[in-house]
Amino acid sequence: MAHVMLVEDDEAFSYLVKKGILAAGHDVSCVIDGMRALDSLESDVQIDLLVTDLRLPAGTPNGVSLAQMASLRRPALKILYMTAFADIAEAARGDGPAIVLKSDDASQVLSAIESALTGARAG
């Protein structure tokens, strides 16, 4: 069983993803912004995968900045980006963390989470 940290400010979408992660047999911690995520990363809780929206509330680190800071704190941490904006998803593709486009039913994100946890390249 893995532990996933989900950083998503849309409560309805966060609920769908959380429900799917739990149904897959994993633990999940949900936070709504980058600052709360960084605070959680300072704890001793084992986190295997950071799943973060690229756009987070103003005044907190965005998904990319959060991932960079998280990697400094936990170098072995796996990271998955998600976004609702296809143009951002396409522009962000590259050699870094995988990026997945959010769907209304969260199925693409859940599939990408399983791929990230098993080591397969998502996105």
Secondary structure, DSSP 8 states (H G I E B T S, - for coil): --EEEEE-S-HHHHHHHHHHHHHTT-EEEEESSHHHHHHHHTSS----EEEEESS--TTS--HHHHHHHHHHH-TT-EEEEEES-HHHHHHH-SSSSEEEE--TTSHHHHHHHHHHHHT----
